[in-house]
């Protein structure tokens, strides 16, 4: 059986839609409630490796906190990861992880790519 972890915010409609899509496929992903327990820098680094992307790509750039923290400025990957770990609400959501694969499910239908 496919083991999936979903970085989930129950208050986010896109995150709830992605969860529903997985459940419609008969799957019950492990929910990683990242707002309740912030991901560590090493956990974020693993996500980046699986997503094959940079820290800036997993940050919610349209969030007011993004501007408040000055994250629109040129910053190192290490600084961006430090800010993400300190402010998990900035993490793009939802992110689905299965084995050595991960996908940012925006739009939510992209979560199904983790199954193929």
N, C-alpha and C positions, 0 to 999 in steps of 0.2 A: 504494500500500500504506500502511496506517495505521502511522504511527511512534508508538510508545508508549514512554515512560520510566517505569520502575517504581522508586520509592524502596523499596529492598528490604533486608531483613535475613534472610540465609539461615538464621539460627537461630530465626526466628519462624515458627511454624506457619501463622499467618494470611497472612503474606507468601508463604510457599511455596505455599499453596493458591491465592492470587491469581495467582501466576506460572503454576501448573499450569492454571488456568482459561483464561488467555490462550493458553498453548501448545496447549490443546485446540481453540482457535479457529484454529490454524495461525499464530499470531503469536509472534514472538520479540522481546519488548520489550528495550530497552536498560536494563540494570540499573544503577541509581544506588545504589552501596553507600555510603550516607550515613554509616555508622559508620566506614568506612575513611577517608573524606574528608568532613569536616563541611560541610554547606551554608553558604554565606555568608549574611549578613543580607539582601543583595539577592536572592539565590536564594529565601530564605524569604519575602521580601516578594512575589516573583512568584507563589509557590505560594499565598499568601493571596489575592492578586488573582484567580487562576484558580479557587480554591475558594470565593471570595466569603465569606470568613469572617475571624475574628479569631485572633490568635496563641494565645489560650487554648484554642481549639477544636482546635488541632493538637498540643497538648501532652498527653502521657500522664499524666493526673492521678493515676492509681493507682500510679505508680512511686514507690518509696521516696525516690529522689533529689528528686522533686517536693517532698516534705515537707522533706527536709534543706535544700534551697535556699530554703525559705520561699515557694515559688511560689503557695501557697494564699492569700497576702496580696494586697491590692489593689496591683497593679503596672502601670506603663505598658506599652503595646504594645512600645515600644522596649526596655524592660528585659526583657520576656518573649522578644523576638527575640534579644537579646544572650545570654540564658541558653540558648536553643535552639541557637544557633550554637556556644556553648561546650560544650554537653552534648547532642550529637545523639541520644543514646539516648532522650531525652525526646520525640522526634518520633513522632507517631502513624504507624503503618505498617499496611499498605503504602499509598502514595499513587501513583496512576497519573496520568500527564499525557500528553495527546495534543493537539497544536496549542494552541488557546486554552481547553482544557477540562482539568479535573482532578477527581479523586474520591478520597476517603479510603475505601479498600476494607475497611470493617469493617461488616458481615461481608464476607468475601472475594468473595462473589458480586457485590457492588457494582462490582467492577472491570469487569464486562461493560457497565456503563452508559457507559463511556468509548467504547464501540464504536458507540453509536447516535447 
